[in-house]
Amino acid sequence: MTKARVRNDVRSRIAHVAARLMAQDGIEDHALAKRKAARQCGAGDSRELPTNEEVDDALRDYQALYDQGEHQARLRRLRQLALDVMRDLGQFNPHLTGSVLSGSAGKYADIDLQLFTDSVKTVELYLLDRGIPYKTGQQRLYSGDDPCDVPVFTFQIGDIPIRIEVLLSHDLRRPLRRTPGGKTVERAKTQTVADLLAER
């Protein structure tokens, strides 16, 4: 067996173990899940780590095999809540991203949104005016190899965390990534999310 074949087998095994950890233990951080999975598989070479997309594919396979009915019901609830929040935030041009959009959302998934507006302060005032408790932070994104740190607001609806990244209006035209060489962040506008929910 060639070294490339062995490496691919190891990557696949790590991806499936990471997917199981995300599904069963509620780990949302791909990097953490991959590190734990690599240790369990006895792999120490970072070149053998799968991409986030490979882990997401394995997670969808796991969910289809072990909890398809429960997963579909949970995903529908999360997408409906995301749609409700997006409609409330309509003035800020909201887009859904992350695992709720891709369909790989686990039991403890956040709802990840991106807002495109030229006034972060207006978003903050919107939350304050409605008495919504929130936390602030930053998220590093990449346009090509150029990093940019964007403000993040996080709040809860029931037991579901809502995580909002606030970008400038012109960022909607730029492909953004979470790592320099990573996949472009997929996003869906409000009508697209409504269409997903209308599918049977």
C-alpha positions, 0 to 999 in steps of 0.5 A: 500500500502506498504512503498516499493511500495510507495517509488518505485512510488515516485522514478518513478515519480521523474525519469519521472519529471527529464526526462522532465526537461532534455528534455525540459530545456536542463539540462545535470546534472542528479543530478541537474535534480533529485533534481529539480524533487524531489522538484516538487514532494514534496519528501525530502528523498534522498533514494527515488531518482532514479538512473541515469539509471532510469532517462535515461530510462524515458528520452528515454520513453519521447523522444519516446512519444513526439519528436521521429522524431526530436530526432532520427534526432538529435541523428544521427547528434550527432553520425555522428559528434562524429564519425568524431571527433573520426576518427580525434583523431584516434591515441588516441584510442577514445571511445564514452560514455554518452547520445549520445551513450546510445541514450538519448541525449537531445537538448543540449547534449554534445558529451562525448569521452574518449581517452586512451593514456599515454601522456596527453601532446600529446593530448593538443599539438594536439589541439594546433597545429590545433588551436582549442580553449579549456578549461581544467578541471578534472573529478573524476571516480572510479575503484571499490571504488578507485577514480581517477581524469582524465584530461578533455578537452572541445571545441566546434564544431559549437554549440556542446560541445565536452568533452574529458576525457583522461585516461591511456592506461591500463584504457581501461581494467578497469571498470570505474564508475562515482560514487562509486556504480554506473553503469560501464561507457559504451563506444564504439570504432570508428567502433561500432559508425560507425555500429550504424550509418549504422543501419536503 
